[in-house]
Amino acid sequence: MMRSIACAAVVIACGCGSSQPAGDDVPAGCGDGVVDSGEQCDDGNDNRFDGCRPDCTIVDPIKPPAMTWQYFEIPGTTCIDGTPAGFSVNFNPAATKLLVYLEGGGACFNQFCESLFTRSGMQPTSSGIFDRANAANPVRDFTWVYVPYCTGDVFGGEADTMLAGATRKFHGYSNHTAFLERLVPSFPSDQVLLTGSSAGGFGAAINYAQTQRAFGDTPVTLLDDSGPPMSADVYPPCLQELWRNVWGFDKTALAECGSNCTDPNNFAADLFAHLRTTFPNMRGGLFSSVGDQTIRVFAGYGWGGGYNVCQDIPTAVTTQVFQAGLDEVRAKAMAAGPGFGSYYTPGTSHTILRTGNVYSTTIDGKSVAQWIGDLLAGTTSNIGP
């Protein structure tokens, strides 16, 4: 019983949404390292990511066909409308490395949920980093996991919220936990790249800590495409408070950040600093244009009537304020050590990983794809304005 109580406490603390049975349903000998009657497995630990759950049931491995996409619906997960979530896998049997990509698609946090949030398809097109035929692609030989966006909460929520006349189920964070439970034992790897674009870029950063812990000693590299973790100078406190309350970030991002997030309404930059402190050996990188129009409008919901005035009609953050925010991210990352790099481009474009621009965009003789390749090899750099 004490083991069951401890497991429940861990699940509540991390917002995992575990599908484990209640304590009374766990076999009496579960956890002693011996497979007894009523147990499918017993490895004597509470690690739910090693193929044997803490309740002594076996995790069904993912068995996709080789070199083609297959979608897997994962029981116990939920999209914004209550339907199950899942992911698609393109499996390379020869791969020793794993790519986990979180798709973008806006966000649902006010009365315009339906127009701001776009649910993505089940699998990506064969372009950008999902092009196995391009020799310049640094992840062409990885096994690919594509996570469609269906929660509207930048993959970080844990709340059921009445919004715009309907109950919205924001469970992107616990969905990711359930995905990890299946992915980690299914694809043993010596390197993992956790990445995403826009909402998925924010989501990759929010879910980095639980992803690295799930993979244990296997290093997880973070690549954030156009989801910059900037301070309240760009994302005003009223906007961060809105995200926190609507999406239930107190149970996810802020629970992870703990005492390192001194102001719950200015957590975006503090969470990034927390990751660098908690995982001193982490490697990562941020891509952004210096005037990203999409993110400037997203941040602009906190500038609707002046700074820190949240309204449903945004006033886009100026390029000057946005670029200053990016410069601050870069400066703080560099001050924390060499583990995190950045690639900033001129202009107002948004996202790059899913397009051919990842190969054609070049600054100082280095393309974005080459910069990513260096990052995966352990070398970080800061490129662009």
PyMOL commands that set and color helices and strands:
alter all, ss='L'
color gray80, all
select helices_A, chain A and resi 2-14+23-25+113-116+128-130+172-186+199-206+208-215+237-247+249-251+253-260+267-278+293-302+319-335+357-360+368-377
alter helices_A, ss='H'
color red, helices_A
select strands_A, chain A and resi 69-73+86-90+97-102+143-147+159-163+166-170+191-197+220-225+283-289+340-345+362-363+366-367+382-383
alter strands_A, ss='S'
color yellow, strands_A
deselect
rebuild
show_as cartoon
